[in-house]
């Protein structure tokens, strides 16, 4: 098994993190398009590189080890273990902030909470791409949820992911496209951040939810860094239960599981 694992370097500080964690450098030191965050260097790599179909690829932000506790060797060990126990995997998730996954129906609803207007933008763009899906009621659990593009995948998944994210990129770059305005709408995250970045970060979850033929496995998301919101991260037992209830609902369709999940949600409060 071969893993090509990269961490993005923006400056001297992030470069030191790459070296310390043992990842290969995904060079974004010039950072010509900061408005695209991590997507810019990932896009450049996928455009410029011929991928080996038998190799696992992962591209991580500078805070990956801080959020997951894993260095390059740790990631490779997790992938090796899961691939050995579950033959034929396409993707392994390393998503942090498990409370953010557990306490929202899906990643788009979570995005709306922190980037108001995200749901409306996502609906418009996905419809323009041919995805006529009810993302406001779609249920995702930890088997589909991945934040920050923290996943390792075989090329067949990366190609499907890139086909969609590149279409979003082209819409956002074309000032005459009707989706340019929605995608380049600012967010409260920080100055210069646009909805386009947070939509791209949710495409892997969308694919795993809509296309169950993808064979996915997750590292132990609940062992990674939780969010900084006390009203969420202090309710860990509820987070475990919420994720399990969403799994049960997705598997059975029985409304009792969703009713129990919604009951927990009503008592959590705002982040």
N, C-alpha and C positions, 0 to 999 in steps of 0.2 A: 504494500500500500504506500502510495506517495501523497504527501500533503504539501502543497505550496501555500504557505501562510504568510500573509503580508500585513504589515502595520504601516499606517500612513504617517509620514514625517513632514511637518509643516515648518519646523524651526529647530533650533538647537535643543530645546527642552524636549520636544516630542521625538527628536532623533535619538536622544539618550534613552527614552522609554523603549524604542524599537530595539536598540542594542541590548538593553537589560533583560528584555523578555525573550530574546532569541528569535524574533521574527525577521523575515526579509523586509527590506525597506521598499515601500511604495512611495516613490519620491514625489512630493508635492511642495518642495521647498520654495519654489517660485510662487506658488499659489495664485495663478493668474485669474481664477474664477472663484473667489471666496463665496460668492452667492450660491454656489452649488455644493458647498461643504465637501463631505467625503465622496459624493457621487462623481465629482470631476476626475480625480485620479483613478477611481474604479472604472469609469467609462473609458478613459484613455487606455488602461490596461486591456480591457476587453476588446477594444477596437484594434489595438496594436499587436496582440498576442494570439498565436495559434494554440488553442487549448488541447491538452492531452485528455482524451476521453476517460482514461483510467486514473486520472489524478484528481484529488480533492483540492479545491481552491477556497481561500477565505481572505477577506479584506477588512481590516479592523481599524477603528479610530484610535487615537493615542490613549484613550481612557479604558481600553478593553481590559487590561489586567486589573486596573483599579476596580472595575465593575464586576468582574467575574472571578478574580483571584487566579486566573490561569495564564501561564506563559505559553510559548509555542509548543513546548514538549507536552504540557498538560492538555492542550487542545488536541494534539495528535494522539495522545493516549485515549482520550474520550472517543474520538472518531474511530480509532482502531478497535476499541472494545465494542462499540455499537455496531460497527460493520461486521465484526466477527459473529456477534450474537443475532444480528438481523440482516441476513444476506440481501443484497440488492438495493441497499439504501441509496437515495438520491441526495439527501440533505440532512444535516445535523444542526439543530438550533442551539444557540448559546445566549439566550435572551436574558438580560438583567431586569431588575424592577418587577419581580413577579406579582407584587400587589397591583401594579398598573395593568397587568394582564388579567388578573383575577377579578378585579372589582368593576370592570367595564365589559359590556357585551362583546366588544370587538375593538380593534386598534383604531378604527375610524371614530368611534364614539370617544375613545380616550383622547384622540387628536383634537376633537371638537372642544373638550374641556380645557385644554391647554393652549390651543390655537384657534380661537373663535372664528367661525366661518369655514373651518376645515371640511366639515361634512358636506356643505353645499358645493365647495370646490371639487371634492372627491367625486360626488355624484355627477357633476357636469363633465368632468374629464373622463371618468370611466364610461359614461354613456357615449361620449364622442369616440371612445376606443372600442365600442361594441359590447361593453359589459353592462347590461341592463339588469342590475342586481340590487336587492333591497339592503344596502349596507347599513342603514340605520337600525335594522332588526337582526342582522346577521350575527350568529353566535360563534365565537371563537374561544378555544381553550388553549392551554399551554402546548398542545401538540401542533398548533398553527401559529401562535403568536410569537413574533420576533421583532424586537426593537433595535434600532441603530444599525441595521444590516449585519447583525452579529450572527452570521451563519456560515457554515462550510458546506460546499456542494460540489457535485460532479458537473461537468460542462453542460450536460443536457438540461439541468435546471438553470444554470447561469444563462444559457442561450434564451430560454423562455422568459426569464426575468428581464434580460437585457432588451428583448424585443419590445416589451411594454415600457420599460423605463426610458428607452431611447425615443419611443413615440412621445412620451411626456416631455422629454428634453426638447424635441423638435417643436412641439406646440409652444413651449415656454419661450423658445428662442425666436420664434417667428412673430414679430410685432403685429402682423396682419391677421394672425390666427385668433379666432374668437376665444380660445382658451388661454391666450397669452396674459390677459388681464387677471383672470382668477388665479392662475398659477404664480404670478409674480406679486400677488397681494402680500403685504408685509404681515408679520406675526409679532406677538409680544415676547417671543423667545429672546431675541436680541436684535439690535439694529442691523439691517441688511438681510435678515432671515425671511424667506419667502415660503408660501404654502407648498411650492413645488418640491422642496426638499423633504418635507414631512410626508407628502404623498408617495414619493419614491421609496421612502423607508417602510412603507406599508404594503408594497407590492408583493413581497415574498409571502406575507400572511394571506393576502388575497388569493394568490395562486394555490396555496396549500388548502384553503377552505373551499374554493370552487372546483378544484381538480384533485379529488382524493386519490387519483392514481399515482400521485407523487408519493414515494416511500420516504417518510420523514421520521426522525427520532429526535428527542430533546435531551440535552444535558440537564442536570438537576437545577432548573431555574430557581427553585426556592432556596438553593444554597448560595446564589449570587446576591449582589447588592440589591437591597430593597430601595424604594423611593425615599426621598428625604421628608415626606409628609407624615407627620406623627399620627394623624387621624387614620392613615392607611397602614403604615408599617408596624404600628402597635397591635394591629388586629390580625395576627398571623394565622391563628386557627381559623378565622373566618375566611381568610384568603385560600387556605387549603380546601375548605369546604366549598367555597364558591367555584374554584376550578373544577373540583370533582362533580359538582352539580351541573356545570356546563357540559362536562364530558358526558354525563349520564343523559342529559337532554339531547345532545347531538346524536348519541347512539340509539336512543329509544324514541325520541319525539314526544315523550310523555310530559304533559303540561305541569304535573306536580313538581317535577324537578325545577322547572323555570320559576314556578311560584315560590318555591323555597329559596331559590337564588335571589329573586327580587325582594323577598323579605329581609335577607341579609343586607342587600344594597341599601334599603331604606334606613337602616340603622348605622351605616358607616359614617355618614356626614361628608362634607366637602374636603378635598385635599388642600 
